[in-house]
Amino acid sequence: MSVPHRRDHNSVPLGRRVAELRARRGMSQQTFADRLGKSKSWVDKVERGVRRLDRYSVIREIADALRLDPAVLLGPRQPSLTAQGLDGVDAVRAALAHYHRRPARTVTAQQAARQVGYAWLAYQHARYPQLLHALPDLLDATHGTRSLLVSSYRITAAVLIKLDHPGPAWLAADRAVTTAAEAPTLTATAIVAVTQALRALGHHHLALVAALTTADTTDDPHLQGTLFLQAGLAAAGDGDRRNAHDLLDHAAELADRHTGDHTDPHHTHFGPTVVALARSLAAHRLGDTTDAIRRHDHAVRGDGWRRLPAEHRAAHLVDITRAHLDAGDSTRAGQALLDADRTAPAEVRDRPAARTLLAEIMRHGPAAADVARLATILGLTRPGGPDGRASGG
């Protein structure tokens, strides 16, 4: 079967991308213009390239009207996952839709295990572009081995959550549960992915119930602790302060009991530092921004922080960026995002959530030179703009 040509995102004029996305949402030029408070003539000129879109504030208004992240319109100025992401995600969707299909090619169980090991390593180093395009083959290669296929579905769900595709992420996680076929340990690992996907979808109560129901079925401290942690975060997302604190306390007790155990057989990274970071995230979700930042500052000073995979550290730095912004400190927010970019660039450059945070930092006013440079690399400013501000701020 021939592989369809993948169009370079950067080769498509911005106006044409606007036209394509508008049409995909079934909007006429007049309807779109009404949403923007512009004339139909203005929309037509934008889509034909007669009027340039060089102000970030206008691009954001268009993105809001289209109900998408501005990054989808902007694209990167350097090759990255954003330029290829839609095609890659579509290929993963297709692989998930054909999960009954027999593998196209035969590999040994040992070879499949090596592929899964490489995939976990790539995920821990935030190699999302490589992973996204490898996932369909990985799902094929591991189809004949239950434990490996569960891992493949978990990795698939994790990558899709990162890229802001929680719907197919939940589907992958659900496939993992089905594949686990009531094997307690495998099912528990799969439910971790389910809770993460449900939280990404905003279904916090369902995530809490799934985590707690499964935590009672396993005696593995890493999995049980991770499930209590996920339940605590779900409770925080639901505004349930008491349950959030109680559940994270349970997770902390399990982590403290196994402080010296640095093994990670299920790729959960569970331990005291991960619980401390979860407490920071929960505090922010509950509106305790100052406490969230204090807990973060304490957690990152410990040795456990340096032992975490690059992906986990960078992801937390992206989370704490939002806390700094909510506290009104755009300087520390910018520094946290720069630290995330140095730790695992894909966490900032390929994740819509991080790009949105960066754009928000730029709108707060003159940014540090390194922050402005990163914004320019990602196409969020006009090169040479005043004070490095986001265009149209």
Helices and strands as residue ranges (DSSP letters): G 9-11, H 14-24, H 29-36, H 40-48, H 56-66, H 70-74, H 81-97, H 109-124, H 128-141, H 146-162, H 166-180, H 184-200, H 204-215, H 221-237, H 241-257, H 272-285, H 289-299, H 303-307, H 310-326, H 330-343, H 345-349, H 352-363, H 369-377, G 386-388
